[in-house]
C-alpha cells in the first residue's frame, strides 16, 4: 500500500510515518520543515527506512497536484497545518493559507487525480469555540463542565473562535462536504491534547511536552526562575499519547462506516489533566517544586475540553491504552534521551 503523509516530519506525522516503515509499506512525505524540530524528525525517519520525501508546501496547489498525480496514494494522513492559536492571531493569513487553502488544495487534487484515496484528517477541538455559554464549576485543581462532565460529543454546535478555529473548522467542513458531494473517503478527527516522542514543543503549542521540559530543566538546575502559565492553571484537557494516536489512524483507515464521519478524539475522562494536576504529577515523579507566575487568559481558551469518545469506540472499535501516568513516563524518558 502507498501512504502519503502531509506534515510527515511533524510530531504526529513522523510517528505515523515510522509505523508505515515498520509495516514495510511505501511511504511518501510532504513537509516544508517549517515547524521547530521537523528537520530532526526527518533525519530520525531516514534512519528507519526508505521513503520519498517532497520538500513541498501544502499552500502551493501545483506542489500538491504534482504529488497526488505521481503517487496516487491508497491512504493520505493529512497532518500538514499551522497548529498554534497564538500564531494564528499574529499571522492570520499564514494560518488560513496553510490550514484552509492547503486542505482545499489536497482535496481538489484527490478529487481530480486519485478519487479512491482514503483521507484521514487531524482537526481540532477548537472548532467548538470557548464554551462560554456553558456552566463550569471550579474546584481546588480543575474546572468541571456541569452540562458535560464526562466529555463533549460530536453533536455540540460548531462555534469557530480565533483565526485558528476558523481555518481548521473550514478544513474540517470541506473534508465532510467532499465526501457528501464528490464521494471522497474522508475521516475527520477532532483532537484534544496529544503528546509523546518527536514532539518538539514550544511555549504556545504542545503543553504537556513543554511543561515536562520545564520540569526537567528545574530538576537539572538549568531553569531556576518561576515560569509562566496563562489563566488559573485549572483548565482541563484529556491527553492522548502518540502511541494511541498511531493506533487510531491505522485502525480507522479501512472502516468504511467512518467515511464522511467526524470523531472527537482524546484520552477521555480518566486521562484528563489540568495544568495544576500535571504539575503535581511532575513534582512527584521528579522530586521538584514547580513555581510559576500567572498571566491573563489566552484569547478563546477553553476552561475544559474532554472528548466523549463513545462514537469512536462504537464505530472504530478504538480506545486509548496508554494511561496518563504511563504516558508522562514515556514523555520524560524521550526528553531525557532525545
Secondary structure, 3 states (H helix, E strand, C coil): CEEEEECCCCHHHHHHHHHHHHCCCEEEEECCCCCCCHHHHHHHHHCCCCCEEECCCCCCHHHHHHHHHHHCCCEEEECCCCCCHHHHHHCHHHHHHHHHHHHHHHHHHHHHHCCCCEEEEEEEHHHHCCCCCCCEEECCCCEEECCCCCCECCCCCCCCCHHHHHHHHHHHHHHHHHHHHHCCEEEEEEECEEECCCCCCECCECHHHHHHHHHHHHHCCCCCCCEEEECCCCCEEEEEEHHHHHHHHHHHCCCHHHCCEEEEECCCHHHEEEHHHHHHHHHHHHCCCCCEEEECCCCCCCCEECECCHHHHHHHCCCCCCCHHHHHHHHHHHHHHC
